[in-house]
């Protein structure tokens, strides 16, 4: 079985991951550039391309 990773671009996504006990990646896109989250994601990425590059290193 592989590890799960929750990827999203809203605070709701990070909260859902936290509540499910999963690692979360917050995509800090243009529309979320200035968002302050109430819960800390496992990591932040600027886009999906950066995420793919990181997980395939």
HTML snippet that shows the backbone in 3Dmol.js (N, CA, C, O; Angstrom):
<script src="https://3Dmol.org/build/3Dmol-min.js"></script>
<div id="view" style="width:600px;height:400px;position:relative"></div>
<script>
const pdb = `
ATOM      1  N   UNK A   1       0.844  -1.192   0.000  1.00  0.00           N
ATOM      2  CA  UNK A   1       0.000   0.000   0.000  1.00  0.00           C
ATOM      3  C   UNK A   1       0.876   1.238   0.000  1.00  0.00           C
ATOM      4  O   UNK A   1       1.898   1.266   0.686  1.00  0.00           O
ATOM      5  N   UNK A   2       0.503   2.253  -0.748  1.00  0.00           N
ATOM      6  CA  UNK A   2       1.266   3.502  -0.828  1.00  0.00           C
ATOM      7  C   UNK A   2       0.743   4.508   0.184  1.00  0.00           C
ATOM      8  O   UNK A   2      -0.399   4.426   0.636  1.00  0.00           O
ATOM      9  N   UNK A   3       1.595   5.447   0.525  1.00  0.00           N
ATOM     10  CA  UNK A   3       1.184   6.533   1.403  1.00  0.00           C
ATOM     11  C   UNK A   3       0.247   7.473   0.649  1.00  0.00           C
ATOM     12  O   UNK A   3       0.359   7.641  -0.565  1.00  0.00           O
ATOM     13  N   UNK A   4      -0.670   8.078   1.384  1.00  0.00           N
ATOM     14  CA  UNK A   4      -1.610   9.017   0.777  1.00  0.00           C
ATOM     15  C   UNK A   4      -1.123  10.447   0.996  1.00  0.00           C
ATOM     16  O   UNK A   4      -0.444  10.747   1.978  1.00  0.00           O
ATOM     17  N   UNK A   5      -1.481  11.309   0.069  1.00  0.00           N
ATOM     18  CA  UNK A   5      -1.119  12.716   0.126  1.00  0.00           C
ATOM     19  C   UNK A   5      -2.314  13.509  -0.382  1.00  0.00           C
ATOM     20  O   UNK A   5      -2.820  13.255  -1.475  1.00  0.00           O
ATOM     21  N   UNK A   6      -2.756  14.460   0.408  1.00  0.00           N
ATOM     22  CA  UNK A   6      -3.910  15.281   0.029  1.00  0.00           C
ATOM     23  C   UNK A   6      -3.382  16.588  -0.544  1.00  0.00           C
ATOM     24  O   UNK A   6      -2.640  17.305   0.128  1.00  0.00           O
ATOM     25  N   UNK A   7      -3.754  16.903  -1.770  1.00  0.00           N
ATOM     26  CA  UNK A   7      -3.298  18.107  -2.456  1.00  0.00           C
ATOM     27  C   UNK A   7      -4.486  19.004  -2.716  1.00  0.00           C
ATOM     28  O   UNK A   7      -5.514  18.560  -3.227  1.00  0.00           O
ATOM     29  N   UNK A   8      -4.342  20.274  -2.363  1.00  0.00           N
ATOM     30  CA  UNK A   8      -5.430  21.208  -2.613  1.00  0.00           C
ATOM     31  C   UNK A   8      -4.971  22.643  -2.560  1.00  0.00           C
ATOM     32  O   UNK A   8      -3.832  22.935  -2.193  1.00  0.00           O
ATOM     33  N   UNK A   9      -5.878  23.550  -2.933  1.00  0.00           N
ATOM     34  CA  UNK A   9      -5.521  24.964  -2.972  1.00  0.00           C
ATOM     35  C   UNK A   9      -6.431  25.833  -2.103  1.00  0.00           C
ATOM     36  O   UNK A   9      -6.582  27.032  -2.338  1.00  0.00           O
ATOM     37  N   UNK A  10      -7.034  25.198  -1.094  1.00  0.00           N
ATOM     38  CA  UNK A  10      -7.866  25.969  -0.166  1.00  0.00           C
ATOM     39  C   UNK A  10      -7.620  25.487   1.264  1.00  0.00           C
ATOM     40  O   UNK A  10      -7.107  24.390   1.487  1.00  0.00           O
ATOM     41  N   UNK A  11      -7.991  26.318   2.208  1.00  0.00           N
ATOM     42  CA  UNK A  11      -7.847  25.936   3.611  1.00  0.00           C
ATOM     43  C   UNK A  11      -8.698  24.707   3.921  1.00  0.00           C
ATOM     44  O   UNK A  11      -8.313  23.864   4.731  1.00  0.00           O
ATOM     45  N   UNK A  12      -9.852  24.613   3.274  1.00  0.00           N
ATOM     46  CA  UNK A  12     -10.718  23.450   3.471  1.00  0.00           C
ATOM     47  C   UNK A  12      -9.995  22.162   3.112  1.00  0.00           C
ATOM     48  O   UNK A  12     -10.164  21.147   3.788  1.00  0.00           O
ATOM     49  N   UNK A  13      -9.197  22.192   2.065  1.00  0.00           N
ATOM     50  CA  UNK A  13      -8.426  21.012   1.671  1.00  0.00           C
ATOM     51  C   UNK A  13      -7.414  20.635   2.736  1.00  0.00           C
ATOM     52  O   UNK A  13      -7.273  19.458   3.069  1.00  0.00           O
ATOM     53  N   UNK A  14      -6.713  21.614   3.273  1.00  0.00           N
ATOM     54  CA  UNK A  14      -5.707  21.346   4.312  1.00  0.00           C
ATOM     55  C   UNK A  14      -6.388  20.811   5.568  1.00  0.00           C
ATOM     56  O   UNK A  14      -5.878  19.889   6.206  1.00  0.00           O
ATOM     57  N   UNK A  15      -7.527  21.380   5.924  1.00  0.00           N
ATOM     58  CA  UNK A  15      -8.273  20.902   7.090  1.00  0.00           C
ATOM     59  C   UNK A  15      -8.774  19.471   6.885  1.00  0.00           C
ATOM     60  O   UNK A  15      -8.727  18.661   7.811  1.00  0.00           O
ATOM     61  N   UNK A  16      -9.251  19.159   5.687  1.00  0.00           N
ATOM     62  CA  UNK A  16      -9.719  17.803   5.395  1.00  0.00           C
ATOM     63  C   UNK A  16      -8.581  16.808   5.540  1.00  0.00           C
ATOM     64  O   UNK A  16      -8.764  15.732   6.109  1.00  0.00           O
ATOM     65  N   UNK A  17      -7.405  17.160   5.029  1.00  0.00           N
ATOM     66  CA  UNK A  17      -6.242  16.285   5.162  1.00  0.00           C
ATOM     67  C   UNK A  17      -5.888  16.096   6.626  1.00  0.00           C
ATOM     68  O   UNK A  17      -5.642  14.975   7.070  1.00  0.00           O
ATOM     69  N   UNK A  18      -5.861  17.181   7.369  1.00  0.00           N
ATOM     70  CA  UNK A  18      -5.537  17.122   8.797  1.00  0.00           C
ATOM     71  C   UNK A  18      -6.526  16.218   9.536  1.00  0.00           C
ATOM     72  O   UNK A  18      -6.124  15.373  10.336  1.00  0.00           O
ATOM     73  N   UNK A  19      -7.815  16.400   9.265  1.00  0.00           N
ATOM     74  CA  UNK A  19      -8.850  15.602   9.925  1.00  0.00           C
ATOM     75  C   UNK A  19      -8.782  14.122   9.556  1.00  0.00           C
ATOM     76  O   UNK A  19      -9.177  13.262  10.343  1.00  0.00           O
ATOM     77  N   UNK A  20      -8.280  13.829   8.355  1.00  0.00           N
ATOM     78  CA  UNK A  20      -8.160  12.436   7.909  1.00  0.00           C
ATOM     79  C   UNK A  20      -6.819  11.816   8.307  1.00  0.00           C
ATOM     80  O   UNK A  20      -6.577  10.635   8.056  1.00  0.00           O
ATOM     81  N   UNK A  21      -5.948  12.620   8.928  1.00  0.00           N
ATOM     82  CA  UNK A  21      -4.642  12.111   9.330  1.00  0.00           C
ATOM     83  C   UNK A  21      -3.678  11.944   8.173  1.00  0.00           C
ATOM     84  O   UNK A  21      -2.776  11.108   8.226  1.00  0.00           O
ATOM     85  N   UNK A  22      -3.864  12.740   7.120  1.00  0.00           N
ATOM     86  CA  UNK A  22      -3.015  12.656   5.935  1.00  0.00           C
ATOM     87  C   UNK A  22      -2.059  13.842   5.846  1.00  0.00           C
ATOM     88  O   UNK A  22      -2.332  14.918   6.378  1.00  0.00           O
ATOM     89  N   UNK A  23      -0.939  13.629   5.168  1.00  0.00           N
ATOM     90  CA  UNK A  23      -0.059  14.741   4.830  1.00  0.00           C
ATOM     91  C   UNK A  23      -0.775  15.603   3.797  1.00  0.00           C
ATOM     92  O   UNK A  23      -1.537  15.100   2.971  1.00  0.00           O
ATOM     93  N   UNK A  24      -0.517  16.922   3.858  1.00  0.00           N
ATOM     94  CA  UNK A  24      -1.191  17.834   2.935  1.00  0.00           C
ATOM     95  C   UNK A  24      -0.186  18.702   2.198  1.00  0.00           C
ATOM     96  O   UNK A  24       0.834  19.117   2.749  1.00  0.00           O
ATOM     97  N   UNK A  25      -0.500  18.963   0.948  1.00  0.00           N
ATOM     98  CA  UNK A  25       0.252  19.907   0.135  1.00  0.00           C
ATOM     99  C   UNK A  25      -0.705  21.036  -0.222  1.00  0.00           C
ATOM    100  O   UNK A  25      -1.749  20.813  -0.835  1.00  0.00           O
ATOM    101  N   UNK A  26      -0.339  22.240   0.167  1.00  0.00           N
ATOM    102  CA  UNK A  26      -1.140  23.414  -0.170  1.00  0.00           C
ATOM    103  C   UNK A  26      -0.553  24.036  -1.422  1.00  0.00           C
ATOM    104  O   UNK A  26       0.609  24.442  -1.435  1.00  0.00           O
ATOM    105  N   UNK A  27      -1.360  24.111  -2.480  1.00  0.00           N
ATOM    106  CA  UNK A  27      -0.921  24.750  -3.718  1.00  0.00           C
ATOM    107  C   UNK A  27      -1.192  26.239  -3.592  1.00  0.00           C
ATOM    108  O   UNK A  27      -2.341  26.678  -3.631  1.00  0.00           O
ATOM    109  N   UNK A  28      -0.131  27.007  -3.443  1.00  0.00           N
ATOM    110  CA  UNK A  28      -0.271  28.455  -3.272  1.00  0.00           C
ATOM    111  C   UNK A  28      -0.257  29.103  -4.653  1.00  0.00           C
ATOM    112  O   UNK A  28       0.764  29.601  -5.128  1.00  0.00           O
ATOM    113  N   UNK A  29      -1.424  29.077  -5.269  1.00  0.00           N
ATOM    114  CA  UNK A  29      -1.609  29.645  -6.604  1.00  0.00           C
ATOM    115  C   UNK A  29      -1.919  31.134  -6.504  1.00  0.00           C
ATOM    116  O   UNK A  29      -1.983  31.692  -5.409  1.00  0.00           O
ATOM    117  N   UNK A  30      -2.109  31.771  -7.656  1.00  0.00           N
ATOM    118  CA  UNK A  30      -2.389  33.212  -7.685  1.00  0.00           C
ATOM    119  C   UNK A  30      -3.536  33.601  -6.773  1.00  0.00           C
ATOM    120  O   UNK A  30      -3.426  34.565  -6.015  1.00  0.00           O
ATOM    121  N   UNK A  31      -4.640  32.862  -6.836  1.00  0.00           N
ATOM    122  CA  UNK A  31      -5.826  33.229  -6.056  1.00  0.00           C
ATOM    123  C   UNK A  31      -5.655  32.962  -4.556  1.00  0.00           C
ATOM    124  O   UNK A  31      -6.467  33.415  -3.750  1.00  0.00           O
ATOM    125  N   UNK A  32      -4.612  32.235  -4.188  1.00  0.00           N
ATOM    126  CA  UNK A  32      -4.399  31.945  -2.760  1.00  0.00           C
ATOM    127  C   UNK A  32      -3.059  32.484  -2.261  1.00  0.00           C
ATOM    128  O   UNK A  32      -2.571  32.075  -1.207  1.00  0.00           O
ATOM    129  N   UNK A  33      -2.474  33.396  -3.019  1.00  0.00           N
ATOM    130  CA  UNK A  33      -1.141  33.915  -2.683  1.00  0.00           C
ATOM    131  C   UNK A  33      -1.105  34.589  -1.316  1.00  0.00           C
ATOM    132  O   UNK A  33      -0.107  34.482  -0.604  1.00  0.00           O
ATOM    133  N   UNK A  34      -2.160  35.269  -0.946  1.00  0.00           N
ATOM    134  CA  UNK A  34      -2.181  36.018   0.309  1.00  0.00           C
ATOM    135  C   UNK A  34      -2.993  35.357   1.415  1.00  0.00           C
ATOM    136  O   UNK A  34      -3.245  35.977   2.448  1.00  0.00           O
ATOM    137  N   UNK A  35      -3.403  34.115   1.216  1.00  0.00           N
ATOM    138  CA  UNK A  35      -4.228  33.404   2.190  1.00  0.00           C
ATOM    139  C   UNK A  35      -3.401  33.045   3.424  1.00  0.00           C
ATOM    140  O   UNK A  35      -2.286  32.535   3.315  1.00  0.00           O
ATOM    141  N   UNK A  36      -3.968  33.320   4.596  1.00  0.00           N
ATOM    142  CA  UNK A  36      -3.377  32.882   5.854  1.00  0.00           C
ATOM    143  C   UNK A  36      -4.181  31.680   6.336  1.00  0.00           C
ATOM    144  O   UNK A  36      -5.387  31.776   6.563  1.00  0.00           O
ATOM    145  N   UNK A  37      -3.503  30.557   6.488  1.00  0.00           N
ATOM    146  CA  UNK A  37      -4.178  29.325   6.886  1.00  0.00           C
ATOM    147  C   UNK A  37      -4.238  29.203   8.402  1.00  0.00           C
ATOM    148  O   UNK A  37      -3.322  29.633   9.103  1.00  0.00           O
ATOM    149  N   UNK A  38      -5.314  28.620   8.900  1.00  0.00           N
ATOM    150  CA  UNK A  38      -5.441  28.392  10.346  1.00  0.00           C
ATOM    151  C   UNK A  38      -4.836  27.060  10.763  1.00  0.00           C
ATOM    152  O   UNK A  38      -4.718  26.774  11.954  1.00  0.00           O
ATOM    153  N   UNK A  39      -4.452  26.245   9.782  1.00  0.00           N
ATOM    154  CA  UNK A  39      -3.807  24.957  10.040  1.00  0.00           C
ATOM    155  C   UNK A  39      -2.591  24.857   9.117  1.00  0.00           C
ATOM    156  O   UNK A  39      -2.641  25.290   7.965  1.00  0.00           O
ATOM    157  N   UNK A  40      -1.526  24.297   9.618  1.00  0.00           N
ATOM    158  CA  UNK A  40      -0.272  24.214   8.872  1.00  0.00           C
ATOM    159  C   UNK A  40      -0.266  23.007   7.934  1.00  0.00           C
ATOM    160  O   UNK A  40      -0.445  21.877   8.388  1.00  0.00           O
ATOM    161  N   UNK A  41      -0.062  23.230   6.620  1.00  0.00           N
ATOM    162  CA  UNK A  41       0.062  22.099   5.717  1.00  0.00           C
ATOM    163  C   UNK A  41       1.428  21.432   5.891  1.00  0.00           C
ATOM    164  O   UNK A  41       2.345  22.030   6.453  1.00  0.00           O
ATOM    165  N   UNK A  42       1.559  20.212   5.416  1.00  0.00           N
ATOM    166  CA  UNK A  42       2.840  19.526   5.471  1.00  0.00           C
ATOM    167  C   UNK A  42       3.866  20.274   4.636  1.00  0.00           C
ATOM    168  O   UNK A  42       5.030  20.387   5.021  1.00  0.00           O
ATOM    169  N   UNK A  43       3.426  20.786   3.486  1.00  0.00           N
ATOM    170  CA  UNK A  43       4.301  21.557   2.600  1.00  0.00           C
ATOM    171  C   UNK A  43       3.456  22.458   1.721  1.00  0.00           C
ATOM    172  O   UNK A  43       2.247  22.267   1.586  1.00  0.00           O
ATOM    173  N   UNK A  44       4.109  23.439   1.127  1.00  0.00           N
ATOM    174  CA  UNK A  44       3.458  24.325   0.161  1.00  0.00           C
ATOM    175  C   UNK A  44       4.208  24.231  -1.154  1.00  0.00           C
ATOM    176  O   UNK A  44       5.433  24.108  -1.177  1.00  0.00           O
ATOM    177  N   UNK A  45       3.468  24.290  -2.240  1.00  0.00           N
ATOM    178  CA  UNK A  45       4.033  24.255  -3.583  1.00  0.00           C
ATOM    179  C   UNK A  45       3.353  25.344  -4.406  1.00  0.00           C
ATOM    180  O   UNK A  45       2.192  25.669  -4.159  1.00  0.00           O
ATOM    181  N   UNK A  46       4.061  25.911  -5.380  1.00  0.00           N
ATOM    182  CA  UNK A  46       3.441  26.950  -6.206  1.00  0.00           C
ATOM    183  C   UNK A  46       2.496  26.396  -7.271  1.00  0.00           C
ATOM    184  O   UNK A  46       1.614  27.108  -7.753  1.00  0.00           O
ATOM    185  N   UNK A  47       2.681  25.114  -7.641  1.00  0.00           N
ATOM    186  CA  UNK A  47       1.851  24.513  -8.685  1.00  0.00           C
ATOM    187  C   UNK A  47       2.054  22.999  -8.698  1.00  0.00           C
ATOM    188  O   UNK A  47       2.903  22.476  -7.977  1.00  0.00           O
ATOM    189  N   UNK A  48       1.282  22.309  -9.509  1.00  0.00           N
ATOM    190  CA  UNK A  48       1.373  20.853  -9.580  1.00  0.00           C
ATOM    191  C   UNK A  48       2.682  20.391 -10.201  1.00  0.00           C
ATOM    192  O   UNK A  48       3.193  19.333  -9.832  1.00  0.00           O
ATOM    193  N   UNK A  49       3.229  21.149 -11.124  1.00  0.00           N
ATOM    194  CA  UNK A  49       4.503  20.785 -11.741  1.00  0.00           C
ATOM    195  C   UNK A  49       5.600  20.693 -10.682  1.00  0.00           C
ATOM    196  O   UNK A  49       6.397  19.754 -10.695  1.00  0.00           O
ATOM    197  N   UNK A  50       5.645  21.659  -9.770  1.00  0.00           N
ATOM    198  CA  UNK A  50       6.643  21.645  -8.696  1.00  0.00           C
ATOM    199  C   UNK A  50       6.439  20.438  -7.788  1.00  0.00           C
ATOM    200  O   UNK A  50       7.407  19.850  -7.306  1.00  0.00           O
ATOM    201  N   UNK A  51       5.199  20.072  -7.557  1.00  0.00           N
ATOM    202  CA  UNK A  51       4.909  18.901  -6.729  1.00  0.00           C
ATOM    203  C   UNK A  51       5.410  17.626  -7.396  1.00  0.00           C
ATOM    204  O   UNK A  51       6.049  16.796  -6.750  1.00  0.00           O
ATOM    205  N   UNK A  52       5.127  17.469  -8.675  1.00  0.00           N
ATOM    206  CA  UNK A  52       5.576  16.291  -9.401  1.00  0.00           C
ATOM    207  C   UNK A  52       7.102  16.197  -9.377  1.00  0.00           C
ATOM    208  O   UNK A  52       7.659  15.121  -9.162  1.00  0.00           O
ATOM    209  N   UNK A  53       7.763  17.311  -9.596  1.00  0.00           N
ATOM    210  CA  UNK A  53       9.230  17.322  -9.573  1.00  0.00           C
ATOM    211  C   UNK A  53       9.752  16.891  -8.200  1.00  0.00           C
ATOM    212  O   UNK A  53      10.737  16.159  -8.108  1.00  0.00           O
ATOM    213  N   UNK A  54       9.097  17.342  -7.152  1.00  0.00           N
ATOM    214  CA  UNK A  54       9.554  17.006  -5.792  1.00  0.00           C
ATOM    215  C   UNK A  54       9.351  15.541  -5.472  1.00  0.00           C
ATOM    216  O   UNK A  54      10.240  14.917  -4.893  1.00  0.00           O
ATOM    217  N   UNK A  55       8.223  14.978  -5.824  1.00  0.00           N
ATOM    218  CA  UNK A  55       7.951  13.588  -5.460  1.00  0.00           C
ATOM    219  C   UNK A  55       8.653  12.585  -6.366  1.00  0.00           C
ATOM    220  O   UNK A  55       8.732  11.403  -6.032  1.00  0.00           O
ATOM    221  N   UNK A  56       9.163  13.038  -7.507  1.00  0.00           N
ATOM    222  CA  UNK A  56       9.862  12.122  -8.399  1.00  0.00           C
ATOM    223  C   UNK A  56      11.374  12.292  -8.335  1.00  0.00           C
ATOM    224  O   UNK A  56      12.089  11.714  -9.154  1.00  0.00           O
ATOM    225  N   UNK A  57      11.867  13.056  -7.401  1.00  0.00           N
ATOM    226  CA  UNK A  57      13.322  13.251  -7.242  1.00  0.00           C
ATOM    227  C   UNK A  57      13.989  11.971  -6.830  1.00  0.00           C
ATOM    228  O   UNK A  57      15.206  11.939  -6.648  1.00  0.00           O
TER     229      UNK A  57
END
`;
const viewer = $3Dmol.createViewer("view");
viewer.addModel(pdb, "pdb");
viewer.setStyle({}, {cartoon: {color: "spectrum"}});
viewer.zoomTo();
viewer.render();
</script>
